[in-house]
Amino acid sequence: MAMSYTTRFWTLFIINLAVSFALAYAGYWLLMAVLGLIIGYFLNANKALSAFTCAGVPGLLGVLISILANPYAIYDGEVTAAIIGLPYSIVGSIILLIITLLIALALTGLGGLVGHYIRKLIKR
């Protein structure tokens, strides 16, 4: 019996979240794009937004959890913000965190879109 779309979506979402956290914690961020490509291919979604969501959001959450797992992450973010010219306070750290999370979302989400369209091209 084939798996329903909703079951496949949430199964791949949870697998992607766990693997994205492990990759982000280990520092292999670029491999999350490859993971997104695989997730986008195996999701077999009708809409590209579903592939972007299933690949991108777990990548974003995995990076956020791995950053917040470090007890000195906020202080390190303040120092980095001061170095690049952002305000040396919690505001600069939050701006830097948002930029980092958007990069993670784009990296994994675009990988999911590429996987989605590769499947569309192959299955024609």
Residue frames as qw, qx, qy, qz and C-alpha x, y, z in Angstrom:
[[0.000, 0.889, 0.458, 0.000, 0.00, 0.00, 0.00],
 [0.412, 0.485, -0.016, 0.771, 1.34, 3.37, -0.98],
 [0.299, -0.402, -0.448, 0.741, 1.95, 6.05, 1.62],
 [0.137, 0.890, 0.432, 0.055, -0.46, 9.02, 1.52],
 [0.386, 0.668, -0.050, 0.634, 0.91, 12.44, 0.65],
 [0.391, -0.818, 0.124, -0.403, 0.38, 13.83, 4.16],
 [0.895, -0.406, 0.145, 0.113, 2.17, 10.90, 5.78],
 [0.781, 0.294, 0.066, 0.548, 5.05, 11.18, 3.30],
 [0.111, 0.818, -0.049, 0.562, 5.27, 14.96, 3.91],
 [0.536, -0.768, 0.206, -0.285, 5.49, 14.69, 7.71],
 [0.943, -0.184, 0.129, 0.244, 7.81, 11.69, 7.61],
 [0.649, 0.440, 0.029, 0.620, 10.25, 13.52, 5.34],
 [0.128, -0.862, 0.055, -0.487, 9.80, 16.70, 7.43],
 [0.731, -0.651, 0.190, -0.075, 10.86, 14.93, 10.65],
 [0.893, 0.029, 0.145, 0.424, 13.73, 13.08, 8.97],
 [0.418, 0.673, 0.030, 0.610, 14.90, 16.36, 7.43],
 [0.357, -0.864, 0.102, -0.340, 14.69, 18.13, 10.80],
 [0.847, -0.473, 0.201, 0.133, 16.83, 15.50, 12.54],
 [0.798, 0.190, 0.187, 0.540, 19.45, 15.30, 9.79],
 [0.220, 0.810, 0.046, 0.542, 19.54, 19.10, 9.36],
 [0.521, -0.827, 0.149, -0.147, 20.17, 19.54, 13.07],
 [0.874, -0.269, 0.246, 0.322, 23.00, 17.00, 12.95],
 [0.642, 0.461, 0.181, 0.586, 24.55, 18.64, 9.88],
 [0.012, -0.886, 0.005, -0.464, 24.25, 22.17, 11.29],
 [0.679, -0.715, 0.167, -0.017, 25.64, 21.11, 14.66],
 [0.847, -0.111, 0.281, 0.437, 28.60, 19.44, 12.94],
 [0.111, -0.689, 0.225, 0.679, 29.15, 22.49, 10.73],
 [0.285, 0.048, 0.780, 0.556, 28.30, 20.92, 7.36],
 [0.343, 0.535, 0.301, -0.711, 25.77, 23.53, 6.27],
 [0.338, 0.432, -0.507, -0.665, 26.26, 23.07, 2.54],
 [0.070, -0.023, -0.989, -0.126, 25.24, 19.42, 2.76],
 [0.307, 0.428, 0.627, -0.574, 21.80, 20.64, 3.83],
 [0.444, 0.496, -0.254, -0.702, 21.25, 21.76, 0.20],
 [0.295, 0.194, -0.897, -0.265, 21.92, 18.19, -0.95],
 [0.080, 0.239, 0.891, -0.377, 19.53, 16.93, 1.72],
 [0.387, 0.495, 0.237, -0.741, 16.92, 19.41, 0.49],
 [0.397, 0.381, -0.606, -0.575, 17.43, 18.16, -3.06],
 [0.171, -0.009, -0.985, -0.008, 16.81, 14.57, -1.95],
 [0.185, 0.382, 0.697, -0.577, 13.75, 15.55, 0.11],
 [0.404, 0.491, -0.062, -0.770, 12.31, 17.58, -2.78],
 [0.348, 0.253, -0.790, -0.437, 12.79, 14.65, -5.14],
 [0.188, -0.127, -0.969, 0.097, 11.21, 11.99, -2.91],
 [0.263, 0.276, 0.488, -0.786, 8.31, 14.17, -1.73],
 [0.100, 0.305, 0.813, 0.485, 6.59, 13.97, -5.14],
 [0.103, 0.539, 0.445, -0.708, 4.59, 17.12, -4.43],
 [0.392, 0.695, 0.552, 0.242, 2.08, 18.65, -6.82],
 [0.056, 0.983, 0.054, 0.165, 3.11, 22.19, -5.86],
 [0.587, 0.433, -0.358, 0.582, 6.60, 23.61, -5.62],
 [0.281, -0.665, 0.269, -0.637, 5.70, 25.46, -2.40],
 [0.916, -0.357, 0.032, -0.179, 5.21, 22.12, -0.64],
 [0.872, 0.181, -0.184, 0.416, 8.71, 21.02, -1.65],
 [0.214, 0.612, -0.272, 0.711, 10.16, 24.35, -0.50],
 [0.569, -0.602, 0.174, -0.534, 8.32, 24.08, 2.84],
 [0.976, -0.215, -0.025, -0.025, 9.19, 20.44, 3.48],
 [0.793, 0.227, -0.169, 0.539, 12.86, 21.06, 2.71],
 [0.216, 0.609, -0.152, 0.748, 13.35, 24.64, 3.94],
 [0.523, -0.688, 0.051, -0.500, 11.54, 24.90, 7.27],
 [0.924, -0.358, -0.050, 0.125, 13.24, 21.88, 8.90],
 [0.680, 0.306, -0.128, 0.654, 16.59, 23.23, 7.74],
 [0.071, -0.682, 0.099, -0.721, 15.81, 26.57, 9.34],
 [0.739, -0.594, 0.024, -0.316, 14.67, 24.91, 12.57],
 [0.935, -0.070, -0.131, 0.323, 17.69, 22.60, 12.65],
 [0.452, 0.446, -0.176, 0.752, 20.05, 25.57, 12.36],
 [0.337, -0.687, 0.070, -0.640, 18.13, 27.51, 15.02],
 [0.884, -0.455, -0.044, -0.095, 18.25, 24.60, 17.46],
 [0.846, 0.078, -0.143, 0.508, 21.95, 24.03, 16.83],
 [0.200, 0.586, -0.158, 0.770, 22.69, 27.73, 17.42],
 [0.514, -0.636, 0.094, -0.568, 20.65, 27.88, 20.60],
 [0.941, -0.226, -0.228, 0.103, 22.26, 24.66, 21.87],
 [0.585, 0.240, -0.280, 0.722, 25.49, 26.63, 22.28],
 [0.364, -0.754, -0.441, 0.323, 25.31, 28.58, 25.58],
 [0.308, -0.528, 0.098, 0.785, 27.61, 31.32, 24.24],
 [0.400, 0.446, 0.619, 0.509, 25.86, 31.77, 20.90],
 [0.010, 0.939, 0.336, 0.075, 24.17, 35.07, 21.77],
 [0.381, -0.808, 0.192, 0.406, 27.38, 36.61, 23.11],
 [0.522, -0.108, 0.589, 0.607, 29.35, 35.39, 20.09],
 [0.296, 0.681, 0.572, 0.349, 26.66, 36.89, 17.89],
 [0.142, -0.967, -0.124, 0.172, 27.05, 40.25, 19.64],
 [0.460, -0.569, 0.415, 0.541, 30.81, 40.20, 19.05],
 [0.456, 0.214, 0.673, 0.542, 30.38, 39.22, 15.40],
 [0.147, 0.865, 0.463, 0.125, 27.72, 41.93, 14.96],
 [0.251, -0.898, 0.085, 0.352, 30.13, 44.53, 16.35],
 [0.510, -0.285, 0.560, 0.588, 32.89, 43.35, 14.01],
 [0.329, 0.380, 0.671, 0.545, 30.71, 43.70, 10.90],
 [0.026, 0.157, 0.076, 0.984, 29.29, 47.06, 11.97],
 [0.452, -0.574, -0.569, -0.376, 25.94, 46.18, 13.50],
 [0.375, -0.728, 0.215, -0.531, 25.01, 47.53, 16.95],
 [0.365, 0.213, -0.832, 0.359, 26.98, 45.89, 19.77],
 [0.476, -0.122, 0.494, -0.717, 23.97, 44.71, 21.72],
 [0.498, 0.179, 0.835, -0.152, 21.29, 42.08, 21.62],
 [0.559, 0.691, 0.134, -0.439, 19.76, 43.88, 18.62],
 [0.280, 0.665, -0.623, -0.302, 22.86, 43.25, 16.51],
 [0.228, -0.187, 0.954, -0.051, 22.89, 39.63, 17.61],
 [0.560, 0.423, 0.626, -0.340, 19.23, 39.17, 16.64],
 [0.496, 0.733, -0.185, -0.427, 19.79, 40.81, 13.24],
 [0.115, 0.523, -0.827, -0.171, 22.69, 38.43, 12.63],
 [0.389, 0.050, 0.897, -0.205, 20.59, 35.46, 13.77],
 [0.607, 0.583, 0.333, -0.425, 17.77, 36.41, 11.39],
 [0.399, 0.704, -0.474, -0.346, 20.22, 36.74, 8.48],
 [0.092, -0.340, 0.936, 0.016, 21.70, 33.34, 9.32],
 [0.498, 0.254, 0.772, -0.304, 18.28, 31.71, 9.49],
 [0.586, 0.678, 0.048, -0.441, 17.25, 33.23, 6.16],
 [0.238, 0.600, -0.723, -0.249, 20.42, 31.85, 4.57],
 [0.256, -0.095, 0.954, -0.126, 19.63, 28.40, 5.99],
 [0.578, 0.477, 0.509, -0.424, 16.04, 28.62, 4.71],
 [0.506, 0.715, -0.261, -0.405, 17.20, 29.64, 1.24],
 [0.033, 0.494, -0.859, -0.132, 19.90, 26.97, 1.14],
 [0.287, 0.063, 0.947, -0.131, 17.66, 24.04, 2.03],
 [0.515, 0.564, 0.424, -0.486, 14.48, 25.37, 0.43],
 [0.442, 0.681, -0.372, -0.450, 16.10, 26.00, -2.93],
 [0.038, -0.297, 0.949, 0.100, 17.61, 22.53, -2.77],
 [0.421, 0.304, 0.795, -0.314, 14.08, 21.19, -2.29],
 [0.520, 0.681, 0.074, -0.510, 12.85, 23.17, -5.28],
 [0.245, 0.568, -0.707, -0.343, 15.63, 21.83, -7.48],
 [0.188, -0.056, 0.978, -0.071, 14.78, 18.28, -6.38],
 [0.497, 0.492, 0.539, -0.470, 11.10, 18.92, -7.10],
 [0.510, 0.707, -0.165, -0.461, 11.79, 20.14, -10.62],
 [0.048, 0.425, -0.879, -0.210, 14.28, 17.36, -11.34],
 [0.363, 0.181, 0.894, -0.192, 11.53, 14.87, -10.52],
 [0.517, 0.650, 0.269, -0.488, 9.12, 16.75, -12.78],
 [0.340, 0.676, -0.507, -0.413, 11.62, 16.66, -15.65],
 [0.067, -0.267, 0.958, 0.074, 12.49, 12.98, -15.20],
 [0.357, 0.285, 0.846, -0.274, 8.87, 11.77, -14.83],
 [0.425, 0.505, -0.098, -0.745, 7.65, 13.51, -18.00]]
